[in-house]
Amino acid sequence: MPILEDVKEYVQRATGMGRPGKKEAARLARPRKPHKVRFKDDGLIPNHPRWPFVIYRGAVEPADGHDPAVVMEDLFEANGWGETWRDGIYDYVHYHSRIHEVLGIARGKGRVRFGGNKGRIFTLKAGDVAILPAGTGHQCLSADDDFLVVGAYPPAGTYDECTTVEDRPRALKTIPKVPVPRKDPVYGADGPLVKLWKKPK
């Protein structure tokens, strides 16, 4: 599926076909209250020492004629979250120690464990958006055949992938230093994430 989605994305970007544009994408975001969860360091997965993992349920409902993956890409990019990709979620526990991540569910549903092996399992469905502060463990346990995720990252930070206990010493230093994003990937500068993830005093 990733290769097919890569081709589709290339064509959609080249032609503008099915793309709502950044202003219209913002109008397709439905107001939702954030569901917040704090995960503790479990000895392997650090999670974030201050900021919660956030889910917006059913936040994105694409209008007729728009590919939901395109809507999420345009929405995230409109709010400064870029380097978008389309794929699933890895089936092994991993986290990013130098960048935050947003995961928008474009199609299907999947059972995803966040927070590491001692974390919590969520069923994510089309339209849901999950926002992971740096350090948050995540792993797909099962998914529909058509499960499609759109991922993106804020401009400040560097992508990395941590999976082992050897990654921890560096990760424990870098995770708290990843800066607060300027905008919520779904709701922009006035979105809930900006208030939930505050700069340390």
Salt bridges, closest charged atoms under 4 A:
GLU5 OE2 - LYS8 NZ 3.69
GLU5 OE1 - ARG86 NH1 2.98
GLU5 OE2 - ARG107 NH2 3.07
GLU9 OE2 - ARG13 NE 2.97
GLU24 OE1 - ARG27 NH2 3.05
ASP41 OD1 - ARG168 NH1 2.96
GLU61 OE1 - ARG30 NH1 2.38
ASP67 OD2 - LYS8 NZ 3.46
GLU73 OE1 - ARG13 NH2 3.90
GLU73 OE1 - ARG19 NH2 3.04
GLU73 OE2 - ARG86 NE 2.61
ASP74 OD1 - ARG19 NH2 2.86
GLU77 OE2 - ARG13 NH2 2.59
GLU101 OE1 - HIS96 NE2 3.04
GLU101 OE1 - HIS138 NE2 3.16
ASP128 OD2 - ARG57 NH1 2.78
ASP160 OD2 - ARG170 NH1 3.46
